[in-house]
Amino acid sequence: MDKALMNNTYELRIIHGIGTGVMKNEVKKLLRQYKDVKEFWHPEPEQGGEGVTLVRF
């Protein structure tokens, strides 16, 4: 996250897999702590669905 912000990245794709959902929940918790995160969501199933989180700064 810090590197993405320092490099003025507009969007970020975090691949965490589906599993039990623990990692997905931790990613969401972390994203809520960054004031620069405008929104985050899961893409369509063919683009990774619940196993991927897309972030827009």
CHARMM internal coordinates of N, CA and C (Angstrom, degrees):
IC EDIT
DIST 1 N 1 CA 1.4298
DIST 1 CA 1 C 1.5231
ANGL 1 N 1 CA 1 C 110.50
DIST 1 C 2 N 1.3134
ANGL 1 CA 1 C 2 N 116.89
DIHE 1 N 1 CA 1 C 2 N -47.50
DIST 2 N 2 CA 1.4583
ANGL 1 C 2 N 2 CA 119.49
DIHE 1 CA 1 C 2 N 2 CA -177.77
DIST 2 CA 2 C 1.5273
ANGL 2 N 2 CA 2 C 111.05
DIHE 1 C 2 N 2 CA 2 C -62.38
DIST 2 C 3 N 1.3221
ANGL 2 CA 2 C 3 N 117.21
DIHE 2 N 2 CA 2 C 3 N -42.59
DIST 3 N 3 CA 1.4717
ANGL 2 C 3 N 3 CA 120.05
DIHE 2 CA 2 C 3 N 3 CA 178.74
DIST 3 CA 3 C 1.5209
ANGL 3 N 3 CA 3 C 111.06
DIHE 2 C 3 N 3 CA 3 C -63.73
DIST 3 C 4 N 1.3194
ANGL 3 CA 3 C 4 N 116.86
DIHE 3 N 3 CA 3 C 4 N -40.79
DIST 4 N 4 CA 1.4626
ANGL 3 C 4 N 4 CA 120.38
DIHE 3 CA 3 C 4 N 4 CA 178.82
DIST 4 CA 4 C 1.5233
ANGL 4 N 4 CA 4 C 110.20
DIHE 3 C 4 N 4 CA 4 C -61.54
DIST 4 C 5 N 1.3064
ANGL 4 CA 4 C 5 N 117.30
DIHE 4 N 4 CA 4 C 5 N -43.15
DIST 5 N 5 CA 1.4629
ANGL 4 C 5 N 5 CA 121.05
DIHE 4 CA 4 C 5 N 5 CA 179.56
DIST 5 CA 5 C 1.5219
ANGL 5 N 5 CA 5 C 111.77
DIHE 4 C 5 N 5 CA 5 C -67.74
DIST 5 C 6 N 1.3201
ANGL 5 CA 5 C 6 N 117.28
DIHE 5 N 5 CA 5 C 6 N -40.24
DIST 6 N 6 CA 1.4680
ANGL 5 C 6 N 6 CA 120.49
DIHE 5 CA 5 C 6 N 6 CA 179.78
DIST 6 CA 6 C 1.5191
ANGL 6 N 6 CA 6 C 111.57
DIHE 5 C 6 N 6 CA 6 C -66.93
DIST 6 C 7 N 1.3273
ANGL 6 CA 6 C 7 N 117.45
DIHE 6 N 6 CA 6 C 7 N -28.53
DIST 7 N 7 CA 1.4565
ANGL 6 C 7 N 7 CA 121.44
DIHE 6 CA 6 C 7 N 7 CA -179.69
DIST 7 CA 7 C 1.5292
ANGL 7 N 7 CA 7 C 112.51
DIHE 6 C 7 N 7 CA 7 C -93.55
DIST 7 C 8 N 1.3316
ANGL 7 CA 7 C 8 N 116.71
DIHE 7 N 7 CA 7 C 8 N 13.36
DIST 8 N 8 CA 1.4713
ANGL 7 C 8 N 8 CA 122.39
DIHE 7 CA 7 C 8 N 8 CA 178.73
DIST 8 CA 8 C 1.5263
ANGL 8 N 8 CA 8 C 112.78
DIHE 7 C 8 N 8 CA 8 C 54.85
DIST 8 C 9 N 1.3120
ANGL 8 CA 8 C 9 N 115.99
DIHE 8 N 8 CA 8 C 9 N 40.37
DIST 9 N 9 CA 1.4545
ANGL 8 C 9 N 9 CA 121.18
DIHE 8 CA 8 C 9 N 9 CA 177.67
DIST 9 CA 9 C 1.5213
ANGL 9 N 9 CA 9 C 109.25
DIHE 8 C 9 N 9 CA 9 C -71.42
DIST 9 C 10 N 1.3312
ANGL 9 CA 9 C 10 N 116.65
DIHE 9 N 9 CA 9 C 10 N 136.93
DIST 10 N 10 CA 1.4627
ANGL 9 C 10 N 10 CA 121.61
DIHE 9 CA 9 C 10 N 10 CA -178.08
DIST 10 CA 10 C 1.5346
ANGL 10 N 10 CA 10 C 111.12
DIHE 9 C 10 N 10 CA 10 C -85.57
DIST 10 C 11 N 1.3361
ANGL 10 CA 10 C 11 N 116.08
DIHE 10 N 10 CA 10 C 11 N -40.49
DIST 11 N 11 CA 1.4667
ANGL 10 C 11 N 11 CA 121.05
DIHE 10 CA 10 C 11 N 11 CA 179.48
DIST 11 CA 11 C 1.5173
ANGL 11 N 11 CA 11 C 109.75
DIHE 10 C 11 N 11 CA 11 C -135.48
DIST 11 C 12 N 1.3153
ANGL 11 CA 11 C 12 N 115.06
DIHE 11 N 11 CA 11 C 12 N 155.33
DIST 12 N 12 CA 1.4559
ANGL 11 C 12 N 12 CA 122.29
DIHE 11 CA 11 C 12 N 12 CA -179.33
DIST 12 CA 12 C 1.5161
ANGL 12 N 12 CA 12 C 108.69
DIHE 11 C 12 N 12 CA 12 C -137.70
DIST 12 C 13 N 1.3308
ANGL 12 CA 12 C 13 N 116.82
DIHE 12 N 12 CA 12 C 13 N 141.33
DIST 13 N 13 CA 1.4629
ANGL 12 C 13 N 13 CA 122.64
DIHE 12 CA 12 C 13 N 13 CA 176.57
DIST 13 CA 13 C 1.5210
ANGL 13 N 13 CA 13 C 107.45
DIHE 12 C 13 N 13 CA 13 C -113.57
DIST 13 C 14 N 1.3298
ANGL 13 CA 13 C 14 N 115.76
DIHE 13 N 13 CA 13 C 14 N 119.54
DIST 14 N 14 CA 1.4612
ANGL 13 C 14 N 14 CA 121.55
DIHE 13 CA 13 C 14 N 14 CA 178.70
DIST 14 CA 14 C 1.5198
ANGL 14 N 14 CA 14 C 107.43
DIHE 13 C 14 N 14 CA 14 C -108.28
DIST 14 C 15 N 1.3249
ANGL 14 CA 14 C 15 N 115.88
DIHE 14 N 14 CA 14 C 15 N 117.94
DIST 15 N 15 CA 1.4686
ANGL 14 C 15 N 15 CA 121.31
DIHE 14 CA 14 C 15 N 15 CA 179.23
DIST 15 CA 15 C 1.5257
ANGL 15 N 15 CA 15 C 107.50
DIHE 14 C 15 N 15 CA 15 C -99.15
DIST 15 C 16 N 1.3297
ANGL 15 CA 15 C 16 N 117.02
DIHE 15 N 15 CA 15 C 16 N 113.25
DIST 16 N 16 CA 1.4568
ANGL 15 C 16 N 16 CA 121.54
DIHE 15 CA 15 C 16 N 16 CA -177.56
DIST 16 CA 16 C 1.5199
ANGL 16 N 16 CA 16 C 112.47
DIHE 15 C 16 N 16 CA 16 C -121.64
DIST 16 C 17 N 1.3209
ANGL 16 CA 16 C 17 N 117.86
DIHE 16 N 16 CA 16 C 17 N -7.40
DIST 17 N 17 CA 1.4540
ANGL 16 C 17 N 17 CA 120.76
DIHE 16 CA 16 C 17 N 17 CA -178.77
DIST 17 CA 17 C 1.5204
ANGL 17 N 17 CA 17 C 111.78
DIHE 16 C 17 N 17 CA 17 C 76.53
DIST 17 C 18 N 1.3203
ANGL 17 CA 17 C 18 N 115.23
DIHE 17 N 17 CA 17 C 18 N 175.21
DIST 18 N 18 CA 1.4637
ANGL 17 C 18 N 18 CA 119.95
DIHE 17 CA 17 C 18 N 18 CA -176.62
DIST 18 CA 18 C 1.5280
ANGL 18 N 18 CA 18 C 110.29
DIHE 17 C 18 N 18 CA 18 C -95.10
DIST 18 C 19 N 1.2971
ANGL 18 CA 18 C 19 N 118.52
DIHE 18 N 18 CA 18 C 19 N -61.33
DIST 19 N 19 CA 1.4697
ANGL 18 C 19 N 19 CA 122.52
DIHE 18 CA 18 C 19 N 19 CA 177.82
DIST 19 CA 19 C 1.5118
ANGL 19 N 19 CA 19 C 113.22
DIHE 18 C 19 N 19 CA 19 C 45.99
DIST 19 C 20 N 1.3334
ANGL 19 CA 19 C 20 N 115.03
DIHE 19 N 19 CA 19 C 20 N -134.23
DIST 20 N 20 CA 1.4643
ANGL 19 C 20 N 20 CA 120.89
DIHE 19 CA 19 C 20 N 20 CA -179.13
DIST 20 CA 20 C 1.5269
ANGL 20 N 20 CA 20 C 112.10
DIHE 19 C 20 N 20 CA 20 C -90.89
DIST 20 C 21 N 1.3293
ANGL 20 CA 20 C 21 N 117.85
DIHE 20 N 20 CA 20 C 21 N -8.08
DIST 21 N 21 CA 1.4598
ANGL 20 C 21 N 21 CA 122.33
DIHE 20 CA 20 C 21 N 21 CA 179.86
DIST 21 CA 21 C 1.5151
ANGL 21 N 21 CA 21 C 114.28
DIHE 20 C 21 N 21 CA 21 C 93.58
DIST 21 C 22 N 1.3307
ANGL 21 CA 21 C 22 N 117.11
DIHE 21 N 21 CA 21 C 22 N -2.23
DIST 22 N 22 CA 1.4619
ANGL 21 C 22 N 22 CA 120.44
DIHE 21 CA 21 C 22 N 22 CA -178.62
DIST 22 CA 22 C 1.5270
ANGL 22 N 22 CA 22 C 110.45
DIHE 21 C 22 N 22 CA 22 C -63.23
DIST 22 C 23 N 1.3324
ANGL 22 CA 22 C 23 N 117.59
DIHE 22 N 22 CA 22 C 23 N -47.83
DIST 23 N 23 CA 1.4598
ANGL 22 C 23 N 23 CA 120.95
DIHE 22 CA 22 C 23 N 23 CA -178.26
DIST 23 CA 23 C 1.5290
ANGL 23 N 23 CA 23 C 110.45
DIHE 22 C 23 N 23 CA 23 C -64.40
DIST 23 C 24 N 1.3311
ANGL 23 CA 23 C 24 N 117.55
DIHE 23 N 23 CA 23 C 24 N -42.47
DIST 24 N 24 CA 1.4688
ANGL 23 C 24 N 24 CA 121.70
DIHE 23 CA 23 C 24 N 24 CA 178.56
DIST 24 CA 24 C 1.5238
ANGL 24 N 24 CA 24 C 110.24
DIHE 23 C 24 N 24 CA 24 C -58.11
DIST 24 C 25 N 1.3145
ANGL 24 CA 24 C 25 N 117.33
DIHE 24 N 24 CA 24 C 25 N -43.60
DIST 25 N 25 CA 1.4585
ANGL 24 C 25 N 25 CA 121.49
DIHE 24 CA 24 C 25 N 25 CA 179.83
DIST 25 CA 25 C 1.5298
ANGL 25 N 25 CA 25 C 111.87
DIHE 24 C 25 N 25 CA 25 C -66.58
DIST 25 C 26 N 1.3214
ANGL 25 CA 25 C 26 N 116.90
DIHE 25 N 25 CA 25 C 26 N -38.05
DIST 26 N 26 CA 1.4654
ANGL 25 C 26 N 26 CA 120.43
DIHE 25 CA 25 C 26 N 26 CA 177.79
DIST 26 CA 26 C 1.5289
ANGL 26 N 26 CA 26 C 111.07
DIHE 25 C 26 N 26 CA 26 C -67.62
DIST 26 C 27 N 1.3293
ANGL 26 CA 26 C 27 N 116.58
DIHE 26 N 26 CA 26 C 27 N -37.80
DIST 27 N 27 CA 1.4679
ANGL 26 C 27 N 27 CA 120.66
DIHE 26 CA 26 C 27 N 27 CA 176.83
DIST 27 CA 27 C 1.5264
ANGL 27 N 27 CA 27 C 109.30
DIHE 26 C 27 N 27 CA 27 C -61.89
DIST 27 C 28 N 1.3182
ANGL 27 CA 27 C 28 N 117.45
DIHE 27 N 27 CA 27 C 28 N -45.92
DIST 28 N 28 CA 1.4688
ANGL 27 C 28 N 28 CA 121.20
DIHE 27 CA 27 C 28 N 28 CA 179.41
DIST 28 CA 28 C 1.5296
ANGL 28 N 28 CA 28 C 111.03
DIHE 27 C 28 N 28 CA 28 C -61.13
DIST 28 C 29 N 1.3285
ANGL 28 CA 28 C 29 N 116.05
DIHE 28 N 28 CA 28 C 29 N -42.24
DIST 29 N 29 CA 1.4579
ANGL 28 C 29 N 29 CA 120.54
DIHE 28 CA 28 C 29 N 29 CA 179.74
DIST 29 CA 29 C 1.5331
ANGL 29 N 29 CA 29 C 110.54
DIHE 28 C 29 N 29 CA 29 C -61.85
DIST 29 C 30 N 1.3229
ANGL 29 CA 29 C 30 N 116.73
DIHE 29 N 29 CA 29 C 30 N -42.29
DIST 30 N 30 CA 1.4572
ANGL 29 C 30 N 30 CA 121.75
DIHE 29 CA 29 C 30 N 30 CA 178.85
DIST 30 CA 30 C 1.5275
ANGL 30 N 30 CA 30 C 111.19
DIHE 29 C 30 N 30 CA 30 C -65.32
DIST 30 C 31 N 1.3387
ANGL 30 CA 30 C 31 N 116.63
DIHE 30 N 30 CA 30 C 31 N -43.91
DIST 31 N 31 CA 1.4589
ANGL 30 C 31 N 31 CA 120.78
DIHE 30 CA 30 C 31 N 31 CA -178.22
DIST 31 CA 31 C 1.5286
ANGL 31 N 31 CA 31 C 111.74
DIHE 30 C 31 N 31 CA 31 C -61.99
DIST 31 C 32 N 1.3079
ANGL 31 CA 31 C 32 N 117.71
DIHE 31 N 31 CA 31 C 32 N -33.52
DIST 32 N 32 CA 1.4662
ANGL 31 C 32 N 32 CA 121.20
DIHE 31 CA 31 C 32 N 32 CA 179.68
DIST 32 CA 32 C 1.5276
ANGL 32 N 32 CA 32 C 112.05
DIHE 31 C 32 N 32 CA 32 C -67.18
DIST 32 C 33 N 1.3339
ANGL 32 CA 32 C 33 N 117.72
DIHE 32 N 32 CA 32 C 33 N -17.98
DIST 33 N 33 CA 1.4630
ANGL 32 C 33 N 33 CA 121.93
DIHE 32 CA 32 C 33 N 33 CA -179.40
DIST 33 CA 33 C 1.5246
ANGL 33 N 33 CA 33 C 112.78
DIHE 32 C 33 N 33 CA 33 C -83.59
DIST 33 C 34 N 1.3324
ANGL 33 CA 33 C 34 N 118.06
DIHE 33 N 33 CA 33 C 34 N -16.00
DIST 34 N 34 CA 1.4621
ANGL 33 C 34 N 34 CA 121.97
DIHE 33 CA 33 C 34 N 34 CA -177.60
DIST 34 CA 34 C 1.5208
ANGL 34 N 34 CA 34 C 110.23
DIHE 33 C 34 N 34 CA 34 C -93.60
DIST 34 C 35 N 1.3272
ANGL 34 CA 34 C 35 N 116.79
DIHE 34 N 34 CA 34 C 35 N 118.38
DIST 35 N 35 CA 1.4649
ANGL 34 C 35 N 35 CA 120.39
DIHE 34 CA 34 C 35 N 35 CA -179.39
DIST 35 CA 35 C 1.5176
ANGL 35 N 35 CA 35 C 112.28
DIHE 34 C 35 N 35 CA 35 C -68.69
DIST 35 C 36 N 1.3576
ANGL 35 CA 35 C 36 N 117.35
DIHE 35 N 35 CA 35 C 36 N -21.64
DIST 36 N 36 CA 1.4656
ANGL 35 C 36 N 36 CA 120.91
DIHE 35 CA 35 C 36 N 36 CA -178.82
DIST 36 CA 36 C 1.5233
ANGL 36 N 36 CA 36 C 113.36
DIHE 35 C 36 N 36 CA 36 C -79.67
DIST 36 C 37 N 1.3256
ANGL 36 CA 36 C 37 N 118.31
DIHE 36 N 36 CA 36 C 37 N -11.68
DIST 37 N 37 CA 1.4650
ANGL 36 C 37 N 37 CA 121.83
DIHE 36 CA 36 C 37 N 37 CA 179.20
DIST 37 CA 37 C 1.5267
ANGL 37 N 37 CA 37 C 108.31
DIHE 36 C 37 N 37 CA 37 C -77.64
DIST 37 C 38 N 1.3322
ANGL 37 CA 37 C 38 N 115.66
DIHE 37 N 37 CA 37 C 38 N 116.37
DIST 38 N 38 CA 1.4704
ANGL 37 C 38 N 38 CA 120.76
DIHE 37 CA 37 C 38 N 38 CA -179.74
DIST 38 CA 38 C 1.5225
ANGL 38 N 38 CA 38 C 111.35
DIHE 37 C 38 N 38 CA 38 C -81.80
DIST 38 C 39 N 1.3457
ANGL 38 CA 38 C 39 N 115.76
DIHE 38 N 38 CA 38 C 39 N -41.96
DIST 39 N 39 CA 1.4633
ANGL 38 C 39 N 39 CA 120.80
DIHE 38 CA 38 C 39 N 39 CA 179.05
DIST 39 CA 39 C 1.5192
ANGL 39 N 39 CA 39 C 109.44
DIHE 38 C 39 N 39 CA 39 C -161.86
DIST 39 C 40 N 1.3241
ANGL 39 CA 39 C 40 N 115.20
DIHE 39 N 39 CA 39 C 40 N 159.48
DIST 40 N 40 CA 1.4656
ANGL 39 C 40 N 40 CA 121.17
DIHE 39 CA 39 C 40 N 40 CA 172.62
DIST 40 CA 40 C 1.5095
ANGL 40 N 40 CA 40 C 108.17
DIHE 39 C 40 N 40 CA 40 C -146.69
DIST 40 C 41 N 1.3373
ANGL 40 CA 40 C 41 N 114.95
DIHE 40 N 40 CA 40 C 41 N 149.39
DIST 41 N 41 CA 1.4583
ANGL 40 C 41 N 41 CA 120.98
DIHE 40 CA 40 C 41 N 41 CA -174.87
DIST 41 CA 41 C 1.5253
ANGL 41 N 41 CA 41 C 109.33
DIHE 40 C 41 N 41 CA 41 C -160.80
DIST 41 C 42 N 1.3312
ANGL 41 CA 41 C 42 N 115.56
DIHE 41 N 41 CA 41 C 42 N 171.25
DIST 42 N 42 CA 1.4575
ANGL 41 C 42 N 42 CA 121.93
DIHE 41 CA 41 C 42 N 42 CA 175.78
DIST 42 CA 42 C 1.5306
ANGL 42 N 42 CA 42 C 107.82
DIHE 41 C 42 N 42 CA 42 C -101.39
DIST 42 C 43 N 1.3278
ANGL 42 CA 42 C 43 N 116.49
DIHE 42 N 42 CA 42 C 43 N 137.98
DIST 43 N 43 CA 1.4597
ANGL 42 C 43 N 43 CA 119.28
DIHE 42 CA 42 C 43 N 43 CA 179.85
DIST 43 CA 43 C 1.5285
ANGL 43 N 43 CA 43 C 112.01
DIHE 42 C 43 N 43 CA 43 C -75.28
DIST 43 C 44 N 1.3068
ANGL 43 CA 43 C 44 N 115.25
DIHE 43 N 43 CA 43 C 44 N 179.93
DIST 44 N 44 CA 1.4635
ANGL 43 C 44 N 44 CA 121.49
DIHE 43 CA 43 C 44 N 44 CA 176.04
DIST 44 CA 44 C 1.5356
ANGL 44 N 44 CA 44 C 109.26
DIHE 43 C 44 N 44 CA 44 C -61.08
DIST 44 C 45 N 1.3326
ANGL 44 CA 44 C 45 N 118.46
DIHE 44 N 44 CA 44 C 45 N 155.13
DIST 45 N 45 CA 1.4655
ANGL 44 C 45 N 45 CA 122.03
DIHE 44 CA 44 C 45 N 45 CA -178.57
DIST 45 CA 45 C 1.5315
ANGL 45 N 45 CA 45 C 114.08
DIHE 44 C 45 N 45 CA 45 C -52.77
DIST 45 C 46 N 1.3400
ANGL 45 CA 45 C 46 N 117.55
DIHE 45 N 45 CA 45 C 46 N -38.81
DIST 46 N 46 CA 1.4642
ANGL 45 C 46 N 46 CA 119.54
DIHE 45 CA 45 C 46 N 46 CA -178.89
DIST 46 CA 46 C 1.5351
ANGL 46 N 46 CA 46 C 112.74
DIHE 45 C 46 N 46 CA 46 C -71.26
DIST 46 C 47 N 1.3307
ANGL 46 CA 46 C 47 N 116.99
DIHE 46 N 46 CA 46 C 47 N -9.67
DIST 47 N 47 CA 1.4661
ANGL 46 C 47 N 47 CA 121.71
DIHE 46 CA 46 C 47 N 47 CA 177.41
DIST 47 CA 47 C 1.5280
ANGL 47 N 47 CA 47 C 111.83
DIHE 46 C 47 N 47 CA 47 C -109.08
DIST 47 C 48 N 1.3179
ANGL 47 CA 47 C 48 N 117.48
DIHE 47 N 47 CA 47 C 48 N 11.67
DIST 48 N 48 CA 1.4591
ANGL 47 C 48 N 48 CA 121.63
DIHE 47 CA 47 C 48 N 48 CA 177.22
DIST 48 CA 48 C 1.5108
ANGL 48 N 48 CA 48 C 114.62
DIHE 47 C 48 N 48 CA 48 C 120.99
DIST 48 C 49 N 1.3169
ANGL 48 CA 48 C 49 N 116.95
DIHE 48 N 48 CA 48 C 49 N -20.93
DIST 49 N 49 CA 1.4665
ANGL 48 C 49 N 49 CA 120.87
DIHE 48 CA 48 C 49 N 49 CA 176.69
DIST 49 CA 49 C 1.5112
ANGL 49 N 49 CA 49 C 114.21
DIHE 48 C 49 N 49 CA 49 C 50.58
DIST 49 C 50 N 1.3191
ANGL 49 CA 49 C 50 N 116.22
DIHE 49 N 49 CA 49 C 50 N -133.14
DIST 50 N 50 CA 1.4648
ANGL 49 C 50 N 50 CA 122.97
DIHE 49 CA 49 C 50 N 50 CA -176.61
DIST 50 CA 50 C 1.5292
ANGL 50 N 50 CA 50 C 113.52
DIHE 49 C 50 N 50 CA 50 C -67.47
DIST 50 C 51 N 1.3224
ANGL 50 CA 50 C 51 N 117.93
DIHE 50 N 50 CA 50 C 51 N -10.78
DIST 51 N 51 CA 1.4582
ANGL 50 C 51 N 51 CA 121.32
DIHE 50 CA 50 C 51 N 51 CA 179.82
DIST 51 CA 51 C 1.5170
ANGL 51 N 51 CA 51 C 113.67
DIHE 50 C 51 N 51 CA 51 C -87.68
DIST 51 C 52 N 1.3408
ANGL 51 CA 51 C 52 N 116.69
DIHE 51 N 51 CA 51 C 52 N 0.72
DIST 52 N 52 CA 1.4560
ANGL 51 C 52 N 52 CA 122.61
DIHE 51 CA 51 C 52 N 52 CA -177.50
DIST 52 CA 52 C 1.5211
ANGL 52 N 52 CA 52 C 108.36
DIHE 51 C 52 N 52 CA 52 C -136.61
DIST 52 C 53 N 1.3271
ANGL 52 CA 52 C 53 N 115.62
DIHE 52 N 52 CA 52 C 53 N 141.50
DIST 53 N 53 CA 1.4614
ANGL 52 C 53 N 53 CA 119.98
DIHE 52 CA 52 C 53 N 53 CA 172.74
DIST 53 CA 53 C 1.5211
ANGL 53 N 53 CA 53 C 107.53
DIHE 52 C 53 N 53 CA 53 C -119.51
DIST 53 C 54 N 1.3265
ANGL 53 CA 53 C 54 N 116.79
DIHE 53 N 53 CA 53 C 54 N 127.34
DIST 54 N 54 CA 1.4519
ANGL 53 C 54 N 54 CA 122.61
DIHE 53 CA 53 C 54 N 54 CA 175.65
DIST 54 CA 54 C 1.5228
ANGL 54 N 54 CA 54 C 108.00
DIHE 53 C 54 N 54 CA 54 C -98.41
DIST 54 C 55 N 1.3273
ANGL 54 CA 54 C 55 N 115.63
DIHE 54 N 54 CA 54 C 55 N 138.48
DIST 55 N 55 CA 1.4605
ANGL 54 C 55 N 55 CA 121.65
DIHE 54 CA 54 C 55 N 55 CA -176.22
DIST 55 CA 55 C 1.5153
ANGL 55 N 55 CA 55 C 108.62
DIHE 54 C 55 N 55 CA 55 C -125.07
DIST 55 C 56 N 1.3140
ANGL 55 CA 55 C 56 N 116.56
DIHE 55 N 55 CA 55 C 56 N 135.05
DIST 56 N 56 CA 1.4721
ANGL 55 C 56 N 56 CA 121.39
DIHE 55 CA 55 C 56 N 56 CA 175.08
DIST 56 CA 56 C 1.5172
ANGL 56 N 56 CA 56 C 107.84
DIHE 55 C 56 N 56 CA 56 C -117.98
DIST 56 C 57 N 1.3370
ANGL 56 CA 56 C 57 N 114.37
DIHE 56 N 56 CA 56 C 57 N 128.02
DIST 57 N 57 CA 1.4693
ANGL 56 C 57 N 57 CA 121.02
DIHE 56 CA 56 C 57 N 57 CA 179.40
DIST 57 CA 57 C 1.5108
ANGL 57 N 57 CA 57 C 110.58
DIHE 56 C 57 N 57 CA 57 C -95.27
END
COOR INIT
IC SEED 1 N 1 CA 1 C
IC BUILD
